[in-house]
Amino acid sequence: MERRIVSVGEFCKAFKNVLSAEVMLNNIAVGGEISGFKISGEHAYFTLKDEEAALPCSCFNYRRTYVPKEGESVIAVGSPDYYLKGGKFSFVVRSIEAVGLGLLYLKIEQLKKELAAAGVFDASHKKPVPAFCKSICVVTSATGAVIRDIIKTVRLKNPVIDITVKDVRVQGAGAEKEIASAIKAVDRLGYDCIIVARGGGSLEDLMPFYTREVAMAVYEADTPIISAVGHETDFSICDFAADLRAATPTAAAEAAAFDYYRMRSDILSMAARIRERTVKRLTDGFNDTKYSCSLLSAKLQKKSESDYAKVRIALLTLKQQVETLYRARAFEIEKCMTALDKLNPVKVLKSGYFRIYAGGLPVMSVKEVKAGDLIEARGADGRITAKVEKVEEENL
C-alpha cells in the first residue's frame, strides 16, 4: 500500500475541516461541571468535565452570558474548534446555562429584583423596633436550639418580658406557607415585636425564607419584625423585607430586649441623686437663711432692745417654717422612692400576685377560658399548672 505523506498544516486543516463539516457538532449543548475557571480580559477559559472525560472550553465576551462558579454544574452551548497555530482543540462556548444550585441563585436574584422594584425593601417602609418591648413573639421551630438561645439571651437582660413561641416548620416543602401564615396570625395579637428566626443551613434548607410568600407577609405586617435567618454571612429575602436584620438569633434577642437591670439601676441612681441635690439645696437654703437671720438679729439688737424680742419671735417662726418645709420635702422624697419601688413588676409578683396564662398567652378576661382548660399561674418564685373546674362571670 502506497503511503501518503502530508504536512502538519495540511493534516491540521483537514482535521479542522472535519470538525466544521460535522453538523451534529455545530451549536451543540454539553453538560458538565466547571473546573479551572479563569478570566483573561473579555474572555473566559475553563474545563467542562464529568466522571468520564474533560473538555477544554473558551468563552469569548463572557459577560454576555451567565458567569458560573467553580465546581458548578452548567450546560454549555457552542461548537468544537481546532486552533491551527497553537495546535489546541477547544470547545468554543457561546452561552452558558445554570443547572441546579446555579439556577436557584438566578431565581432568587430575579425575585429580589422584583420585590425591590415593588418597594418591599424600601427603608421608608421599615418600622422602628420599640425600645421597651413588653411582649415578644418568636416565629421558629419550638424544638430547635434557636429558641433556646433567644430565651436565654433575653432572660440575661430582662426577667419580665413575655416571650411567646409560634411553632412552625423552618425547612422543607410548604414551610414558606406555614411561616407566612404564622406571621399574619401573630401580627393581629398585639405583640410589641416579632422575631422570625432560623439557624444556619444550606441554601436549600433556607429556601422558605427566600420566597415571595414570606417576604410579603413580613412586608405587610403592622408589628415590627426582626429577621434572624441563617449564619451571619447569610442575607435572605426575609432579612431584606424585615424592619431590622439581625446577624444571628442571639443578636435578634439582644435587639428586642431592653436591659431591665441596668434601667432599674439607672432609675434608682437618678432618684438618689435627685434626693441628694434636693437635701443639699434645702440645707444650703436653711444655712443661708440662718446666717442672714443672725446678721439681722445683731443689727436689730444694736438698734432697739425692745424690738429684739419681736424679731426673735419672728426668727423662731421662720426657723420653724424652714424646718417644716425641710421635713415636708424629705417626706415627699421618701414617698416617691416608695412609689417607685412599688412599680417594680417583680415586687408585685412577690407580694402574692400571679399572672394567668392559657395556651401560652396571658389571660386578660374569664371569657378567655372555659371549664376543662389547663391554665398556668406564674408567680415570683415559680409556676402552678391547674385545670379549670368552673368559670363564673361577674358584671361589673
C-alpha positions in Angstrom: 0.0 0.0 0.0 1.4 3.4 -1.0 1.9 5.7 1.9 0.9 9.3 1.5 2.9 12.0 3.4 1.2 15.3 4.2 2.5 18.3 6.1 1.4 19.2 9.6 -0.5 22.2 8.3 -2.4 20.0 5.8 -3.3 17.4 8.4 -4.5 20.0 11.0 -6.5 21.9 8.3 -8.2 18.6 7.3 -8.9 17.9 10.9 -10.4 21.4 11.4 -12.5 20.9 8.3 -13.9 17.6 9.5 -15.0 19.3 12.8 -16.6 22.2 10.9 -18.4 19.9 8.5 -19.9 17.7 11.1 -23.5 19.1 11.5 -24.2 17.3 14.8 -21.3 19.2 16.5 -22.5 22.6 15.4 -24.3 24.5 18.2 -24.4 21.5 20.5 -25.3 21.7 24.2 -22.8 19.9 26.5 -23.5 19.4 30.2 -20.8 19.2 32.8 -19.0 20.7 35.8 -16.9 23.9 35.7 -13.2 23.4 36.6 -10.3 25.9 36.5 -12.5 28.9 35.5 -10.2 31.8 34.6 -10.8 35.2 33.1 -8.4 36.9 30.7 -9.6 40.3 29.6 -13.0 39.9 28.0 -12.6 36.1 27.6 -13.0 33.1 29.9 -11.3 29.8 29.8 -12.2 26.7 31.7 -12.6 22.9 31.6 -16.0 21.2 31.4 -15.7 17.8 32.9 -17.6 14.8 34.2 -16.6 11.4 35.5 -15.6 10.1 32.1 -13.8 13.0 30.3 -12.7 16.6 30.3 -13.4 19.2 27.6 -11.2 22.4 27.3 -13.5 25.4 26.7 -13.2 29.0 25.5 -15.9 31.7 26.0 -15.3 34.9 24.2 -17.0 38.1 25.6 -18.0 36.0 28.7 -20.1 38.8 30.2 -22.8 38.3 27.6 -23.8 35.0 29.2 -24.2 33.5 32.7 -20.9 33.6 34.6 -20.6 30.3 36.5 -18.8 29.5 39.8 -16.0 26.9 40.3 -17.5 23.4 40.6 -20.9 24.5 39.4 -22.9 22.2 37.0 -23.8 24.0 33.8 -24.9 23.5 30.2 -22.5 25.0 27.7 -23.8 25.7 24.2 -21.2 26.0 21.3 -19.1 24.2 18.7 -15.7 22.5 18.7 -12.7 24.3 17.1 -9.1 23.5 16.4 -6.5 26.3 16.8 -4.0 25.6 14.0 -1.0 27.7 15.2 -1.2 26.5 18.8 -2.3 23.0 17.9 -5.0 23.1 20.5 -8.5 21.7 20.5 -11.2 23.8 22.2 -14.9 23.9 22.6 -16.0 27.5 21.8 -18.9 28.4 24.1 -21.5 30.9 23.0 -23.8 30.7 26.0 -23.9 29.1 29.5 -27.0 28.0 31.3 -27.1 27.4 35.1 -28.2 24.0 36.4 -29.3 23.1 39.9 -28.0 25.4 42.6 -26.9 28.0 40.0 -30.4 28.2 38.6 -31.6 28.6 42.2 -29.4 31.6 42.7 -30.8 33.1 39.5 -34.4 32.7 40.6 -33.5 34.2 44.0 -31.8 37.2 42.3 -34.8 37.7 40.0 -37.2 37.6 42.9 -35.1 40.1 44.8 -35.2 42.5 41.8 -39.0 42.2 41.6 -39.5 42.8 45.3 -37.1 45.7 45.3 -38.9 47.3 42.4 -42.2 46.9 44.2 -40.8 48.7 47.2 -40.7 45.8 49.6 -37.2 46.5 50.7 -37.6 50.3 51.0 -36.1 51.9 54.1 -39.0 54.3 54.3 -41.4 51.4 54.9 -39.4 49.9 57.8 -40.8 50.4 61.3 -38.6 51.0 64.4 -38.4 48.3 66.9 -39.7 49.6 70.3 -37.0 50.5 72.8 -39.0 48.9 75.6 -40.7 45.7 74.4 -43.1 44.1 76.9 -44.1 41.1 74.8 -42.2 39.3 72.0 -43.4 36.5 69.7 -40.8 34.3 68.1 -41.8 32.5 64.9 -39.5 29.5 64.7 -39.2 25.8 65.4 -40.1 25.2 69.1 -37.7 22.2 69.3 -34.6 23.8 67.8 -31.6 25.4 69.5 -32.6 28.8 68.1 -35.5 29.4 70.5 -33.3 28.2 73.5 -30.6 30.8 72.6 -33.2 33.6 72.2 -34.9 32.9 75.5 -31.5 32.6 77.3 -30.3 35.9 75.8 -33.5 37.8 76.7 -33.6 36.5 80.2 -30.0 37.5 80.8 -31.1 41.1 80.2 -34.7 41.1 81.2 -36.8 38.8 83.6 -40.2 40.4 82.9 -40.6 40.4 79.1 -43.3 38.0 77.9 -41.9 35.5 75.3 -44.3 33.5 73.1 -43.2 30.9 70.6 -45.2 30.3 67.4 -44.0 26.8 66.3 -43.5 26.4 62.6 -41.5 24.2 60.2 -38.5 26.2 59.1 -37.5 24.0 56.1 -39.0 21.6 53.6 -41.8 21.7 51.1 -44.6 24.0 52.1 -42.7 25.5 55.1 -42.9 29.0 53.5 -46.7 28.9 53.6 -46.7 27.9 57.2 -44.2 30.6 58.1 -46.2 33.3 56.2 -49.5 32.2 57.8 -47.9 32.3 61.3 -46.6 35.8 60.8 -50.1 37.0 59.6 -51.7 35.3 62.6 -49.4 36.7 65.4 -49.4 40.2 63.7 -53.0 40.6 64.9 -52.3 39.7 68.5 -50.7 43.0 69.6 -47.1 41.9 70.3 -44.6 44.7 70.6 -42.2 42.8 68.3 -42.0 39.6 66.2 -38.7 37.7 65.7 -38.6 35.4 62.6 -35.6 33.1 63.2 -33.8 30.0 61.9 -30.3 28.6 62.4 -27.8 28.1 59.7 -28.0 25.6 56.9 -27.6 25.1 53.2 -29.3 27.3 50.7 -31.8 24.6 50.0 -32.6 24.4 53.8 -33.1 28.2 54.0 -35.2 28.4 50.8 -38.5 29.1 52.7 -37.0 32.4 53.7 -36.2 33.3 50.1 -39.8 33.2 49.0 -42.3 35.8 47.9 -44.9 34.4 50.5 -42.7 35.1 53.5 -41.3 38.4 52.2 -44.9 39.8 51.6 -46.1 38.5 55.0 -43.2 40.4 56.6 -43.7 43.5 54.5 -47.5 43.7 55.2 -47.2 43.1 58.9 -48.1 46.1 61.2 -45.9 44.7 64.0 -42.1 45.5 63.8 -40.3 42.3 62.7 -36.7 41.3 63.3 -35.3 38.7 60.9 -32.5 36.4 62.0 -32.1 33.7 59.4 -29.0 31.5 58.9 -25.4 32.4 59.7 -24.0 35.9 60.0 -23.0 35.9 56.3 -26.4 34.8 55.0 -28.7 37.5 53.7 -32.2 36.1 53.0 -35.0 37.8 51.2 -36.8 37.8 54.6 -33.9 39.8 56.0 -34.2 42.4 53.3 -38.0 42.7 53.9 -37.9 42.9 57.7 -37.8 46.1 59.7 -34.5 45.0 61.2 -32.0 42.3 60.1 -30.0 40.6 62.9 -26.9 38.7 62.1 -27.9 35.8 64.4 -30.9 34.7 66.5 -28.9 35.8 69.6 -28.3 39.2 68.1 -32.1 39.4 67.4 -32.8 38.7 71.1 -30.3 41.4 72.1 -32.1 43.9 69.8 -35.6 43.1 71.1 -34.9 43.0 74.9 -34.1 46.1 76.9 -31.7 45.8 79.8 -34.1 45.8 82.8 -31.4 45.5 85.4 -29.4 48.5 84.0 -32.6 50.6 83.7 -33.6 49.8 87.2 -30.1 50.7 88.5 -30.2 53.9 86.5 -33.6 55.0 87.9 -32.5 54.3 91.4 -29.2 56.1 90.9 -31.1 59.1 89.4 -33.6 59.2 92.3 -30.7 59.1 94.8 -29.0 62.0 93.0 -32.2 64.0 93.0 -32.7 63.3 96.6 -29.1 64.4 97.5 -29.5 67.6 95.4 -32.8 68.4 97.0 -31.5 67.9 100.5 -28.4 69.9 99.7 -30.5 72.8 98.3 -32.7 72.8 101.4 -29.8 72.5 103.8 -27.9 75.3 102.0 -31.1 77.5 102.0 -31.6 76.8 105.6 -28.0 77.7 106.5 -28.1 80.9 104.3 -31.3 81.9 106.0 -29.9 81.2 109.4 -26.8 83.2 108.7 -28.9 86.1 107.3 -31.1 86.0 110.3 -28.1 86.1 112.6 -26.8 89.2 110.9 -30.2 90.8 111.0 -30.5 89.9 114.7 -27.2 91.5 115.6 -28.1 94.7 113.8 -31.6 94.9 115.3 -30.2 94.3 118.8 -28.0 97.3 118.4 -30.9 99.4 117.2 -33.5 98.5 119.7 -33.7 96.2 122.7 -37.5 96.5 122.6 -37.8 95.3 119.1 -35.3 92.4 119.6 -37.9 90.3 121.3 -40.3 90.7 118.4 -37.6 89.9 115.9 -36.5 86.9 117.9 -40.1 85.6 117.8 -40.2 86.2 114.0 -36.9 84.4 113.6 -38.0 81.4 115.6 -41.2 81.2 113.5 -39.2 81.5 110.3 -36.9 78.8 111.5 -39.8 76.5 112.3 -41.3 77.1 108.8 -38.0 76.3 107.2 -37.7 73.1 109.3 -41.3 72.2 108.4 -40.6 72.7 104.7 -37.4 70.7 105.0 -39.3 67.8 106.7 -42.1 68.0 104.1 -39.7 67.8 101.2 -37.8 64.9 102.8 -41.2 63.1 103.3 -42.1 63.7 99.6 -38.8 62.3 98.5 -39.3 59.2 100.7 -42.8 58.8 99.3 -41.5 59.0 95.7 -38.9 56.4 96.4 -41.6 54.1 97.9 -43.9 54.6 94.9 -41.0 53.9 92.5 -40.2 50.7 94.4 -43.9 49.6 94.2 -43.8 49.9 90.4 -41.2 47.1 90.3 -43.1 44.2 88.5 -41.1 41.6 90.3 -42.1 43.0 93.7 -45.7 42.9 92.6 -45.4 39.2 92.0 -43.5 38.7 95.3 -46.5 40.4 97.1 -48.6 37.4 96.2 -50.0 38.2 92.8 -50.0 35.7 90.0 -50.3 36.1 86.2 -52.5 33.6 84.5 -51.7 32.1 81.1 -53.7 29.8 78.9 -52.2 28.2 75.8 -49.0 30.2 76.4 -50.9 33.6 76.2 -51.8 35.9 79.0 -55.4 35.6 80.2 -57.0 39.1 80.3 -60.7 38.0 81.0 -62.6 35.0 82.4 -64.2 34.8 78.9 -60.9 33.6 77.5 -61.0 30.3 79.5 -63.6 27.5 79.9 -64.1 24.6 82.2 -61.6 21.8 81.5 -58.9 24.2 80.2 -55.4 23.8 81.5 -54.0 27.1 82.9 -50.7 28.2 84.2 -50.2 30.7 87.1 -46.8 32.4 87.1 -45.6 33.9 90.4 -42.4 35.4 91.6 -41.0 32.0 92.8 -42.4 29.6 90.2 -45.4 28.3 88.3 -48.6 26.5 89.1 -50.4 24.4 86.5 -54.1 23.8 87.1 -57.3 22.6 85.4 -60.3 25.0 85.3 -63.3 23.4 87.0 -65.8 26.2 86.8 -66.0 29.6 85.2 -68.3 32.4 86.6 -68.6 35.8 85.0 -69.4 38.9 87.0 -71.0 42.0 85.6 -69.0 45.0 87.0 
